[in-house]
């Protein structure tokens, strides 16, 4: 069987391959990027699903509009307004998770050979998705305050990319948050250079202390013309439930129309039942309470992971403690003759029954082999302490 040429540049996800090793009894995993299912508001989701099936089951069990279930679009408009961004219900489309939004961006904007700038490191699935459509990916370096805007501006001037993809708030895998000053500069650069900026924001509500800076979308009102160059992807996966597969895409009218057309070819529409349940849930005023529990839990787990890493690995590892999200991004220093290759370290860690993801796959090119990603979201405090102790033994 002869497959499409576009598959030649794509490899199976390193993370998905790693999951095959996680069935060993007693293993502690820091590898996944999943929310903790113990924190799902099951009662609220159950109530919402029952309500929409009881009140008017026909429409929610029937085919629906590709753009999305209208009551959900209205609720998402309110949700975004509460985050400081004015979005009309018809200014967004509902997608099957934010991952579909990225796929629609690839379908509508990327032609083979087009240059696309991403953070280095960035979300692995984005690298795979954009490469599937033939993008030539260029990495922009980041630090604790997000992407280096001076370097990003240079790369935009040099390469004139089709788009720039960023996770400004609690990035995956970096955990970094783009500073307010850098956010405003990026919007100004987008207007001056005519560059599309894609803002992926699945983690923005998972902050531990003070709320992060306003999203690029919310800030766009203060930078004239920037809204014309901005695409915003949102999701309920990390804040309510990934199983609902509810995400959304906010974009200029012409792009939104073409994305809707391409979505018609993919899945006709996102599940009406889950859209309706999500819409009803957002009317219950339960999300803030549920998020408060998640934030408190993740903050404690992140604190314990940071302390445990310093205690068990000492100066053999360096990291910036995240202020939200689900991840630690760390680098092996090689201090005291310890291991510097994270892939080798990961293999030894599996032998000690603890898992994490080496950082190399998160780079579009010129990977830093000493980096690694650890998620604290699904392991309780005791498992975090034990798992990190095992990492110390493996190193």
TAVENLIN-V486978 format. One record per residue. N is the residue number from 0. RES is the residue in three letters. SS is DSSP state (H for helix, E for strand, L for the rest). D_FIRST is the distance of its C-alpha to the first C-alpha in whole Angstrom. Layout:
n=<N	N>
res=<RES	RES>
ss=<SS	SS>
d_first=<D_FIRST	D_FIRST>
//
This chain:
n=<0	1	2	3	4	5	6	7	8	9	10	11	12	13	14	15	16	17	18	19	20	21	22	23	24	25	26	27	28	29	30	31	32	33	34	35	36	37	38	39	40	41	42	43	44	45	46	47	48	49	50	51	52	53	54	55	56	57	58	59	60	61	62	63	64	65	66	67	68	69	70	71	72	73	74	75	76	77	78	79	80	81	82	83	84	85	86	87	88	89	90	91	92	93	94	95	96	97	98	99	100	101	102	103	104	105	106	107	108	109	110	111	112	113	114	115	116	117	118	119	120	121	122	123	124	125	126	127	128	129	130	131	132	133	134	135	136	137	138	139	140	141	142	143	144	145	146	147	148	149	150	151	152	153	154	155	156	157	158	159	160	161	162	163	164	165	166	167	168	169	170	171	172	173	174	175	176	177	178	179	180	181	182	183	184	185	186	187	188	189	190	191	192	193	194	195	196	197	198	199	200	201	202	203	204	205	206	207	208	209	210	211	212	213	214	215	216	217	218	219	220	221	222	223	224	225	226	227	228	229	230	231	232	233	234	235	236	237	238	239	240	241	242	243	244	245	246	247	248	249	250	251	252	253	254	255	256	257	258	259	260	261	262	263	264	265	266	267	268	269	270	271	272	273	274	275	276	277	278	279	280	281	282	283	284	285	286	287	288	289	290	291	292	293	294	295	296	297	298	299	300	301	302	303	304	305	306	307	308	309	310	311	312	313	314	315	316	317	318	319	320	321	322	323	324	325	326	327	328	329	330	331	332	333	334	335	336	337	338	339	340	341	342	343	344	345	346	347	348	349	350	351	352	353	354	355	356	357	358	359	360	361	362	363	364	365	366	367	368	369	370	371	372	373	374	375	376	377	378	379	380	381	382	383	384	385	386	387	388	389	390	391	392	393	394>
res=<UNK	UNK	UNK	UNK	UNK	UNK	UNK	UNK	UNK	UNK	UNK	UNK	UNK	UNK	UNK	UNK	UNK	UNK	UNK	UNK	UNK	UNK	UNK	UNK	UNK	UNK	UNK	UNK	UNK	UNK	UNK	UNK	UNK	UNK	UNK	UNK	UNK	UNK	UNK	UNK	UNK	UNK	UNK	UNK	UNK	UNK	UNK	UNK	UNK	UNK	UNK	UNK	UNK	UNK	UNK	UNK	UNK	UNK	UNK	UNK	UNK	UNK	UNK	UNK	UNK	UNK	UNK	UNK	UNK	UNK	UNK	UNK	UNK	UNK	UNK	UNK	UNK	UNK	UNK	UNK	UNK	UNK	UNK	UNK	UNK	UNK	UNK	UNK	UNK	UNK	UNK	UNK	UNK	UNK	UNK	UNK	UNK	UNK	UNK	UNK	UNK	UNK	UNK	UNK	UNK	UNK	UNK	UNK	UNK	UNK	UNK	UNK	UNK	UNK	UNK	UNK	UNK	UNK	UNK	UNK	UNK	UNK	UNK	UNK	UNK	UNK	UNK	UNK	UNK	UNK	UNK	UNK	UNK	UNK	UNK	UNK	UNK	UNK	UNK	UNK	UNK	UNK	UNK	UNK	UNK	UNK	UNK	UNK	UNK	UNK	UNK	UNK	UNK	UNK	UNK	UNK	UNK	UNK	UNK	UNK	UNK	UNK	UNK	UNK	UNK	UNK	UNK	UNK	UNK	UNK	UNK	UNK	UNK	UNK	UNK	UNK	UNK	UNK	UNK	UNK	UNK	UNK	UNK	UNK	UNK	UNK	UNK	UNK	UNK	UNK	UNK	UNK	UNK	UNK	UNK	UNK	UNK	UNK	UNK	UNK	UNK	UNK	UNK	UNK	UNK	UNK	UNK	UNK	UNK	UNK	UNK	UNK	UNK	UNK	UNK	UNK	UNK	UNK	UNK	UNK	UNK	UNK	UNK	UNK	UNK	UNK	UNK	UNK	UNK	UNK	UNK	UNK	UNK	UNK	UNK	UNK	UNK	UNK	UNK	UNK	UNK	UNK	UNK	UNK	UNK	UNK	UNK	UNK	UNK	UNK	UNK	UNK	UNK	UNK	UNK	UNK	UNK	UNK	UNK	UNK	UNK	UNK	UNK	UNK	UNK	UNK	UNK	UNK	UNK	UNK	UNK	UNK	UNK	UNK	UNK	UNK	UNK	UNK	UNK	UNK	UNK	UNK	UNK	UNK	UNK	UNK	UNK	UNK	UNK	UNK	UNK	UNK	UNK	UNK	UNK	UNK	UNK	UNK	UNK	UNK	UNK	UNK	UNK	UNK	UNK	UNK	UNK	UNK	UNK	UNK	UNK	UNK	UNK	UNK	UNK	UNK	UNK	UNK	UNK	UNK	UNK	UNK	UNK	UNK	UNK	UNK	UNK	UNK	UNK	UNK	UNK	UNK	UNK	UNK	UNK	UNK	UNK	UNK	UNK	UNK	UNK	UNK	UNK	UNK	UNK	UNK	UNK	UNK	UNK	UNK	UNK	UNK	UNK	UNK	UNK	UNK	UNK	UNK	UNK	UNK	UNK	UNK	UNK	UNK	UNK	UNK	UNK	UNK	UNK	UNK	UNK	UNK	UNK	UNK	UNK	UNK	UNK	UNK	UNK	UNK	UNK	UNK	UNK	UNK	UNK	UNK	UNK	UNK	UNK	UNK	UNK	UNK	UNK	UNK	UNK>
ss=<L	L	L	L	H	H	H	H	H	L	L	L	L	H	H	H	H	H	H	L	L	L	L	L	L	L	L	E	E	L	L	L	L	L	L	L	H	H	H	L	L	H	H	H	H	H	H	H	H	H	H	H	H	H	H	H	H	H	H	H	L	L	L	L	L	L	L	L	L	H	H	H	H	H	H	H	H	H	H	H	H	H	L	L	L	L	L	L	H	H	H	E	E	E	E	L	H	H	H	H	H	H	H	H	H	H	H	H	H	L	L	L	L	L	E	E	E	E	E	E	L	L	L	H	H	H	H	H	H	H	H	H	L	L	L	E	E	E	E	E	E	E	E	L	L	E	E	L	H	H	H	H	H	H	H	H	H	H	H	L	L	L	E	E	E	E	L	L	L	L	L	L	L	L	L	L	L	L	L	H	H	H	H	H	H	H	H	H	H	H	H	H	H	L	L	E	E	E	E	E	L	L	L	L	L	L	E	L	L	L	L	L	L	L	L	H	H	H	H	H	H	H	L	L	L	H	H	H	H	E	E	E	E	E	E	L	L	L	L	L	L	H	H	H	L	L	E	E	E	E	L	L	H	H	H	H	H	H	H	H	H	H	H	H	H	H	L	L	L	L	L	H	H	H	H	H	H	H	H	H	H	H	H	L	L	L	H	H	H	H	H	H	H	H	H	H	H	H	H	H	H	H	H	H	H	H	H	H	H	H	H	H	H	H	H	H	E	E	E	L	L	L	L	E	L	L	E	E	E	E	E	E	L	L	H	H	H	L	L	L	L	H	H	H	H	H	H	H	H	H	H	L	L	E	E	L	E	E	L	H	H	H	L	L	L	L	L	L	L	L	E	E	E	E	E	L	L	L	L	L	H	H	H	H	H	H	H	H	H	H	H	H	H	H	L>
d_first=<0	4	6	10	12	15	13	14	18	17	18	19	22	25	27	24	24	27	28	26	30	32	32	35	38	41	38	40	37	38	34	33	34	35	38	40	40	44	45	43	46	45	48	47	44	45	48	46	43	46	48	45	44	48	49	47	44	42	41	40	38	37	34	36	36	33	36	37	39	43	45	42	42	46	46	44	46	49	47	47	50	51	49	51	49	49	46	47	45	43	42	40	36	35	32	30	31	32	28	27	30	28	25	27	29	26	25	28	29	27	25	23	26	28	31	31	34	33	36	36	35	33	31	28	26	27	26	22	23	24	22	19	21	22	25	27	29	32	34	38	40	42	45	47	47	44	42	45	46	47	44	42	44	44	40	40	43	41	37	38	35	33	34	36	34	37	38	42	43	42	39	36	36	39	42	43	45	46	50	51	52	49	47	50	49	46	46	49	46	44	46	48	44	43	40	38	38	36	38	36	39	38	41	44	45	45	48	51	54	54	52	50	50	49	46	45	45	48	50	48	52	54	52	52	49	46	45	44	41	41	38	38	36	38	37	38	36	38	42	41	38	34	33	35	32	35	35	36	36	39	39	40	40	38	35	36	35	32	31	32	30	27	27	28	24	23	25	28	31	31	33	36	38	37	38	41	42	42	44	46	46	47	50	51	52	51	48	51	52	49	48	52	51	47	49	52	49	47	50	51	48	47	51	51	47	49	52	50	48	52	53	51	49	52	51	48	46	47	46	48	48	46	49	46	42	41	40	42	40	42	42	43	46	46	50	52	49	47	43	41	38	36	33	35	38	35	34	38	39	36	38	41	39	39	36	35	33	33	34	31	28	30	31	29	30	33	33	36	35	39	38	37	37	39	39	42	41	40	43	46	49	50	46	46	49	48	44	46	48	45	44	47	47	43	44>
//
